[in-house]
Amino acid sequence: MFNTETLVNNPTFQRVARAMALLTGIVFLFLTVLFLTRSPLARSIWPWSYTTLSPLSYVFLASVTFSVAIPLLYMALIGDLSLALRGAFNLGTVFGGSGIFMLQTYPLQPASNQQRVLNGAIFCFLMVFGSLVTWWTTRKFKFAETRPTPKLVHVSFGIYMVVLLIAGILLILKQPIFPWRLSGEASIVYGWFFLGAAVYFGHSVLRPAWGNAKAQLLAFLAYDVVLLLPFLALFSTVEPDLFWNLVIYTIVLIYSSIVSIYYLFVHPETRWRLRHIS
């Protein structure tokens, strides 16, 4: 039987894994640019061709891809392959739920759109397979930094997990919690994004080591950077019945940005230093 413990000290595997993380991070950066510019290629990625995504939905998708890209590039930079395990939990949840949804709705699609949705489901299941392989090959890796997560970060992660879990369930139930209107398909897929993020933060709640927390802070900060200014600009045009959705969402973005910036770049005991690069 294949022994994953031998990979922990295998330099060749580690170099290949870092190179794959770098390449995948660059791909997600490219997707971020596509979504921000709303290029024709970005529009073709969405499986439901008859659904027109709003400009803010493209910004949201860009925030998601950017939040994936930054931890991958960070992992490639410092060589901490234990971070891949948390990403595998996140992406496995997102693509597993989205793939099942696409497969369920595939027979109900107009004939002109069935192939697109089926292709989307196949892609999602391939990503789930990749997440399982990542989990299997990195599950024995230890955190590079085992010191305890700062109390405020640990508590914040617990709050994030609960908020994301509730929001994800509500979105899957097609409840209007975003500050703009979503199609039914977008609401369900975005719900799986939130549930994947809840799993991501939940893992750090259960295993509160600083090495397990830094990537999550980087991911949330990347997400915030893309969304915060468009959300602030939305206050002048938001529909009245969605105003409080915008207020609550913006408060979460501001709070998570402050926590991430402080503990990643200011707090003397946890701030990132160049000497951490290996």
C-alpha positions as CSV (number, residue, x, y, z in Angstrom):
1,M,0.0,0.0,0.0
2,F,1.2,3.5,-0.8
3,N,2.8,5.1,2.3
4,T,2.2,8.8,2.4
5,E,4.5,9.3,5.4
6,T,7.5,8.9,3.0
7,L,6.5,12.0,1.2
8,V,7.0,14.2,4.3
9,N,10.8,14.2,3.8
10,N,10.9,13.6,0.1
11,P,12.6,16.7,-1.5
12,T,11.5,15.8,-5.0
13,F,7.8,15.5,-4.0
14,Q,8.0,18.8,-2.1
15,R,9.5,20.6,-5.1
16,V,6.9,19.2,-7.5
17,A,4.1,20.1,-5.0
18,R,5.4,23.6,-4.6
19,A,5.6,24.0,-8.4
20,M,2.0,22.7,-8.8
21,A,0.8,25.1,-6.1
22,L,2.5,28.0,-7.9
23,L,1.0,27.0,-11.3
24,T,-2.5,26.6,-9.8
25,G,-2.2,29.9,-8.0
26,I,-1.3,31.6,-11.3
27,V,-4.3,30.0,-13.0
28,F,-6.6,31.3,-10.2
29,L,-5.0,34.8,-10.6
30,F,-5.8,34.6,-14.3
31,L,-9.4,33.7,-13.5
32,T,-9.5,36.7,-11.1
33,V,-8.5,39.0,-14.0
34,L,-11.0,37.4,-16.3
35,F,-13.9,37.9,-13.8
36,L,-12.9,41.5,-12.9
37,T,-12.8,42.5,-16.6
38,R,-15.9,40.4,-17.4
39,S,-14.3,39.1,-20.5
40,P,-16.2,36.8,-22.9
41,L,-14.1,33.9,-21.6
42,A,-15.3,34.6,-18.1
43,R,-18.9,34.7,-19.3
44,S,-18.5,31.3,-21.0
45,I,-17.3,29.7,-17.7
46,W,-20.7,30.1,-16.1
47,P,-22.7,26.9,-16.9
48,W,-26.1,28.5,-17.3
49,S,-25.9,30.4,-20.6
50,Y,-29.4,31.8,-20.3
51,T,-28.5,33.4,-16.9
52,T,-27.0,36.9,-17.1
53,L,-24.7,37.5,-14.1
54,S,-24.7,41.1,-12.7
55,P,-21.5,43.1,-12.6
56,L,-21.3,42.5,-8.9
57,S,-21.5,38.8,-9.3
58,Y,-18.4,38.9,-11.5
59,V,-16.7,40.9,-8.7
60,F,-17.8,38.3,-6.2
61,L,-16.4,35.4,-8.3
62,A,-13.2,37.3,-8.7
63,S,-13.0,37.7,-4.9
64,V,-13.4,33.9,-4.5
65,T,-10.7,33.0,-7.1
66,F,-8.3,35.6,-5.6
67,S,-8.9,34.2,-2.1
68,V,-7.8,30.8,-3.5
69,A,-4.9,32.1,-5.5
70,I,-3.2,34.0,-2.6
71,P,-2.9,31.0,-0.2
72,L,-1.6,28.8,-3.0
73,L,1.1,31.3,-3.9
74,Y,2.0,31.7,-0.3
75,M,2.3,27.9,0.1
76,A,4.5,27.8,-2.9
77,L,6.6,30.6,-1.6
78,I,7.3,29.3,1.9
79,G,7.0,25.5,1.1
80,D,4.5,24.7,3.9
81,L,2.6,21.8,2.3
82,S,0.4,21.3,5.3
83,L,-1.6,24.3,4.1
84,A,-2.8,22.2,1.1
85,L,-4.9,20.0,3.4
86,R,-7.2,22.9,4.4
87,G,-7.6,24.0,0.8
88,A,-8.5,20.5,-0.1
89,F,-11.3,20.5,2.4
90,N,-12.6,23.8,1.1
91,L,-12.5,23.1,-2.6
92,G,-13.7,19.5,-2.1
93,T,-16.8,20.9,-0.4
94,V,-17.4,23.7,-2.9
95,F,-17.0,21.6,-6.0
96,G,-18.7,18.5,-4.5
97,G,-21.9,20.4,-3.7
98,S,-21.8,22.4,-6.9
99,G,-21.2,19.3,-9.0
100,I,-24.1,17.4,-7.4
101,F,-26.4,20.4,-8.0
102,M,-25.4,20.6,-11.7
103,L,-25.9,16.8,-12.1
104,Q,-29.3,17.0,-10.5
105,T,-30.5,19.9,-12.7
106,Y,-28.8,18.7,-15.9
107,P,-32.0,16.8,-17.2
108,L,-34.1,19.8,-16.5
109,Q,-32.1,22.2,-18.6
110,P,-33.1,23.4,-22.1
111,A,-31.5,21.2,-24.7
112,S,-29.3,24.0,-25.8
113,N,-27.7,24.3,-22.3
114,Q,-27.5,20.7,-21.2
115,Q,-24.0,20.1,-22.4
116,R,-22.7,23.2,-20.7
117,V,-24.1,22.1,-17.3
118,L,-22.9,18.5,-17.8
119,N,-19.4,19.8,-18.6
120,G,-19.6,21.9,-15.5
121,A,-20.5,18.9,-13.4
122,I,-17.7,16.8,-14.9
123,F,-15.2,19.6,-14.1
124,C,-16.5,19.9,-10.5
125,F,-16.1,16.1,-9.9
126,L,-12.5,16.3,-11.4
127,M,-11.8,19.0,-8.9
128,V,-13.2,16.8,-6.1
129,F,-10.9,14.0,-7.2
130,G,-8.0,16.4,-7.2
131,S,-8.9,17.5,-3.6
132,L,-9.1,13.9,-2.5
133,V,-5.6,13.3,-3.9
134,T,-4.3,16.4,-2.2
135,W,-5.8,15.4,1.1
136,W,-4.3,11.9,0.8
137,T,-0.8,13.0,-0.1
138,T,-0.5,15.9,2.4
139,R,-2.4,14.6,5.5
140,K,0.8,13.6,7.3
141,F,2.5,16.9,6.9
142,K,2.9,18.9,10.1
143,F,2.3,22.7,10.6
144,A,5.4,24.8,10.0
145,E,4.4,26.9,13.0
146,T,2.8,25.1,16.0
147,R,2.4,28.0,18.4
148,P,-1.2,28.7,19.5
149,T,-3.4,30.9,17.4
150,P,-4.0,34.3,19.1
151,K,-7.2,34.2,21.0
152,L,-9.0,36.9,19.0
153,V,-8.1,35.1,15.7
154,H,-9.4,31.8,17.1
155,V,-12.7,33.4,18.3
156,S,-13.0,35.2,15.0
157,F,-12.6,32.0,13.1
158,G,-15.4,30.5,15.1
159,I,-17.6,33.4,14.3
160,Y,-16.7,33.2,10.6
161,M,-17.5,29.5,10.6
162,V,-21.0,30.0,12.1
163,V,-21.8,33.1,9.9
164,L,-20.6,31.3,6.7
165,L,-22.5,28.1,7.6
166,I,-25.8,30.0,8.2
167,A,-25.3,32.2,5.1
168,G,-24.4,29.1,2.9
169,I,-27.6,27.3,4.0
170,L,-29.7,30.3,3.4
171,L,-28.3,30.8,-0.1
172,I,-28.9,27.2,-1.0
173,L,-32.5,27.7,0.1
174,K,-32.5,30.8,-2.2
175,Q,-33.0,33.3,0.5
176,P,-32.0,36.9,-0.4
177,I,-28.9,37.6,1.8
178,F,-26.7,39.2,-0.8
179,P,-27.0,43.0,-1.4
180,W,-28.0,42.4,-5.0
181,R,-30.4,40.0,-6.8
182,L,-29.2,36.5,-7.6
183,S,-30.5,33.9,-10.0
184,G,-31.5,30.6,-8.4
185,E,-28.5,28.9,-9.8
186,A,-26.1,31.5,-8.6
187,S,-27.6,31.5,-5.1
188,I,-27.1,27.7,-4.8
189,V,-23.5,27.8,-6.1
190,Y,-22.6,30.7,-4.0
191,G,-24.1,28.9,-1.0
192,W,-21.6,26.1,-1.6
193,F,-18.8,28.6,-1.8
194,F,-19.8,29.8,1.7
195,L,-20.1,26.2,3.1
196,G,-16.7,25.4,1.7
197,A,-15.3,28.5,3.5
198,A,-17.1,27.4,6.7
199,V,-15.3,24.0,6.5
200,Y,-12.0,25.9,5.9
201,F,-12.3,28.1,9.0
202,G,-13.8,25.2,11.0
203,H,-10.6,23.2,10.6
204,S,-8.6,26.1,12.2
205,V,-11.1,26.2,15.1
206,L,-10.5,22.5,15.8
207,R,-6.8,22.8,15.3
208,P,-5.8,26.2,16.6
209,A,-2.1,26.4,15.5
210,W,-0.8,29.6,14.0
211,G,0.6,27.7,11.0
212,N,-3.0,26.6,10.3
213,A,-4.3,30.2,10.6
214,K,-2.1,32.4,8.5
215,A,-3.3,31.0,5.2
216,Q,-7.0,31.6,6.3
217,L,-6.2,35.2,7.2
218,L,-4.5,35.7,3.8
219,A,-7.5,34.2,2.0
220,F,-10.0,36.3,3.8
221,L,-7.9,39.4,3.3
222,A,-7.7,38.7,-0.5
223,Y,-11.5,38.2,-0.6
224,D,-12.0,41.5,1.3
225,V,-9.6,43.5,-0.9
226,V,-11.6,42.7,-4.0
227,L,-15.1,43.2,-2.5
228,L,-14.7,46.1,-0.1
229,L,-14.6,49.1,-2.5
230,P,-17.4,47.8,-4.8
231,F,-19.5,47.2,-1.7
232,L,-18.9,50.7,-0.3
233,A,-19.8,52.1,-3.8
234,L,-23.0,50.1,-3.8
235,F,-24.4,52.1,-0.8
236,S,-25.5,54.8,-3.3
237,T,-27.5,52.4,-5.5
238,V,-28.5,49.4,-3.4
239,E,-32.2,48.5,-3.5
240,P,-34.0,49.6,-0.3
241,D,-35.0,46.1,0.8
242,L,-31.4,44.9,0.4
243,F,-29.8,47.8,2.4
244,W,-29.3,45.9,5.6
245,N,-27.8,42.9,3.7
246,L,-25.2,45.4,2.4
247,V,-24.6,46.9,5.9
248,I,-24.0,43.5,7.6
249,Y,-21.9,42.1,4.7
250,T,-19.7,45.3,4.7
251,I,-19.2,45.1,8.5
252,V,-18.0,41.6,8.1
253,L,-15.5,42.6,5.4
254,I,-14.2,45.6,7.4
255,Y,-13.8,43.5,10.6
256,S,-12.1,40.6,8.9
257,S,-9.8,43.0,7.0
258,I,-8.7,44.7,10.3
259,V,-8.1,41.3,12.0
260,S,-6.1,39.9,9.1
261,I,-4.0,43.0,8.6
262,Y,-3.1,43.4,12.3
263,Y,-2.1,39.8,12.9
264,L,-0.4,39.3,9.5
265,F,1.6,42.5,9.3
266,V,1.5,44.4,12.6
267,H,1.3,42.2,15.7
268,P,5.0,41.7,16.8
269,E,4.6,38.0,17.6
270,T,2.8,36.9,14.4
271,R,3.6,39.3,11.7
272,W,5.0,37.8,8.5
273,R,8.8,38.1,8.0
274,L,10.9,37.4,4.9
275,R,12.9,34.9,6.9
276,H,9.9,32.6,6.9
277,I,10.6,31.9,3.2
278,S,12.3,28.5,2.7
